[in-house]
Each structure stands twice: as C-alpha cells, then as structure tokens.
Amino acid sequence: MTSVQQPDDRPRFAARLEDRIHGFREKRAISRGKTPSVIPYIGYGSTEWVRVLGRVLYLKPDTREHTRFRPDVAAISRVRGWRTFTSLAVPFQRVQVLIDGNPVADVVADRGGVIDSIVPVQLTPGWHTITIQTDEAEAAHAPINIVDPNATLGVISDVDDTILMTALPKPLVAAWNSFVLDEHARTAIPGMPVMLDHFAAEHPGAPVIYLSTGAWNAAPALSRFLERNLYPMGPLLLTDWGPTHDRWFRSGKEHKRRELRRITKEFPGVKWLLIGDDGQHDETHYHEFATEHPESVAAVAIRQLSVGEAVLAGGRSKARLHRNTSGVPWVYGPDGATLREELRNIGLL
C-alpha cells in the first residue's frame, strides 16, 4: 500500500528563523518588565458589523516608548522612523473588544500581533468609540466609522506619493525616509488635504479609507501625519512585513488587490473615488479594478509625479492608461488643486 503524501503546512525556513529571533527578543522584553499592550487603529463597519483593527506589542507602561505608538498628535513630539520598526509584536494574543463601553467580543491577534477581525454588532451610522484591552494592560481607545447604509460615494486613497511625499519605491530613499527622518519632516502633497476635505464636505457621510502597502509599524506615525495635515479621518489599511509560511516577503500588490475587492463586497452600494499616483503600480491596480467592477468606481484620480519624484520613485507607470475605463472617468493632475478642478468638471465636487 502506498502512503499519501500530506502537504507540509509547517512554516518555511524564513518564518522559522523569524520565530526563533522573536522568541529570544520576547524573553528579554518580559525580563525588562514589558507587557502586552494594545495599539488600536481607526476601524470601520456597517450597521451590522465592525472591522476591528489594532496591534499588540510588548511595551513598558508609562514610558516614552509606550506613548510613541499612540496615534494621537498630543501624545508625542518628535520620533525617528526606525524606532517604530524595532517594536516587538505579541503573537496570538487574545483581547477583549468593547464598543461605546459595552463588551461585544473576544478576538485573537495574528502571528504578527495584528488585530484584524470582523465583529457582529448593531450600531447606528456615524462615529463610535472602540476599546481594546488585555488582562495585563490598560484599555486603549480608537474611533470607528459606521458607514451609513444610504451612502453612495466614498474615497479609497493611496498614501505614498499620493497624499504624503515619500518617493518610497527607491530602496535607499525609502530607507532614509522611513528609518532616519523625523516624522515631522514628512510633507503633504500640495492641495491634497484641501481636495479631500472639499470632497468630504460635498458628500457628508462619505467614508474615506487610506490603502497602502506600508507596514503596520508605521500606522501611528501615519495617523498623526493625517491629523496634523487636516486630512479627513479614516482607517488605514496597511500590511505586515516579513516572511510568511511560503515566502520571504509579503506581496504589497496582492494586499491592495485583496483590500479593494473586499471593500467592494462589504459596501456594494458605494461607488469609490480611487486616488493614487503614476509612480509605479496604482494605475495598473485601478485599471484592473475598474475593469472588473465598473459599477463600484465613481472615478479614478491620478496624481502625476514631478520629473524629480519620478526619478526617485524608479520611473513612471508604463500602463499608459486612457482617461476612460469601462465608462469610468480618469482625471490627472500634479497636485490636489488641479485634481479638484478636474473632479469638479466631472461633477464629483
């Protein structure tokens, strides 16, 4: 009798190596008095469910390290980027979720300490407060946006080189911007805060979601950047860097494709304004999405990089897409003011 070969579902070498290093760091963290602490992120949902987002890290209570990961501006002054990437995640930590002070569920973080769970709950449209807590640490709070069932328009915006000047695709520039620069050195793309603010004012209740291939480590700094530059409040959908069970690094492209399709299924009645840049992949992602789901796309707005930015970003997209995809209008402009005029011309502002 021949035996059937079972699939090997054990973590591959990269993941096993990461686990060993993590185990060593975990012992050191505990010996130094660090405990599991929840860093909550802005969430979203419908009147029947919420998507709870956050991360569990080993942190020392009541220290500068602990405040570094808080998303509010007042809690922190100046932080070098590398500090947020040295945090130690707590894998598979169970946490309790409360909404408006009422317990609703217990959820478990993933292998990288990321909390990303759907919780059934009945809520009215608008902003609510979510609380996530562990047994060891004090409760942490974050806003959560319940999308109105009658909402028909929303925004999904890229971050890097779309609303935040980073030139991230170039590896050395990315390393400098992410690890060395003080977070206050980051600047907003001219006119983009005003453009998004005008869209939110023109369409009250329209959800705004920021979708990026950046790491969850950067979420607190990005949240502070958005608030500091007066961007509309909305959830950040980032990814967890590092090895998985079958590859050394996660796919940022697949992360964006997956989230776009997910949001479409979650809010089938909403048409989205998709905002990105022509640096590398946004045009291709949005072209694919608009072709597959034209009924879910109100328009595509592409911020055109300057010559210098395009060089730092490794070139422009080679997609050379037209201004219309399956009946979806495309607008282009080098800054938020130009894009605002283009969107006004097609009736979105």
BELJO-V454750 format. One record per backbone hydrogen bond with DSSP energy under -1.0 kcal/mol. CO is the residue of the C=O (numbers start at 0). NH is the residue of the N-H. Records with the same first field share a line. If there is no record, write none. Layout:
# BELJO-V454750
CO = NH / NH
This chain:
# BELJO-V454750
11 = 15
12 = 16
13 = 17
14 = 18
15 = 19
16 = 20
17 = 21
18 = 22
19 = 23
20 = 24
21 = 25
22 = 26
23 = 27
24 = 28
25 = 29
26 = 30
27 = 31
28 = 33
29 = 32
34 = 58
36 = 56
38 = 54
42 = 144
43 = 50
44 = 146
46 = 122
47 = 120
48 = 45
49 = 118
51 = 116
52 = 40
53 = 114
54 = 38
55 = 89
56 = 36
58 = 34
62 = 66
63 = 67
66 = 69
72 = 75
78 = 182
79 = 82
80 = 83
82 = 85
87 = 57
92 = 108
94 = 106
95 = 132
96 = 103 / 104
97 = 130
98 = 101
101 = 98
104 = 96
106 = 94
109 = 91 / 112
112 = 55
113 = 109
114 = 53
116 = 51
118 = 49
125 = 145
127 = 143
128 = 99
129 = 141
130 = 97
131 = 139
132 = 95
139 = 131
141 = 129
142 = 42
143 = 127
144 = 44
145 = 125
147 = 150
151 = 270
153 = 272
154 = 208
155 = 274
156 = 210
158 = 161 / 162 / 163
162 = 188
163 = 160
169 = 173
170 = 174
171 = 175
172 = 176
173 = 177
174 = 178
175 = 179 / 180
178 = 81
180 = 80
181 = 184
182 = 185
186 = 164
188 = 191
189 = 335
190 = 194
191 = 195
192 = 196
193 = 197
194 = 198
195 = 199
196 = 200
197 = 201
198 = 202
202 = 205
206 = 154
208 = 156
209 = 236
213 = 238
214 = 217
215 = 218
217 = 221
218 = 222
219 = 223
220 = 224
221 = 225
222 = 226
223 = 227
224 = 228
225 = 230
226 = 229
234 = 209
236 = 211
238 = 215
246 = 243
250 = 254
251 = 255
252 = 256
253 = 257
254 = 258
255 = 259
256 = 260
257 = 261
258 = 262
259 = 263
260 = 264
261 = 265
262 = 266
266 = 269
270 = 153
271 = 297 / 298
272 = 155
273 = 300
274 = 157
275 = 302
277 = 316
280 = 284
281 = 285
282 = 286
283 = 287
284 = 288
285 = 289
286 = 290
287 = 291
288 = 292
292 = 295
293 = 296
295 = 271
298 = 273
299 = 330
300 = 275
301 = 332
302 = 277
305 = 309
306 = 310
307 = 311
308 = 312
309 = 314
310 = 313
322 = 329
324 = 327
327 = 324
328 = 299
330 = 301
332 = 303
334 = 338
335 = 339
336 = 340
337 = 341
338 = 342
339 = 343
340 = 344
342 = 347
343 = 346
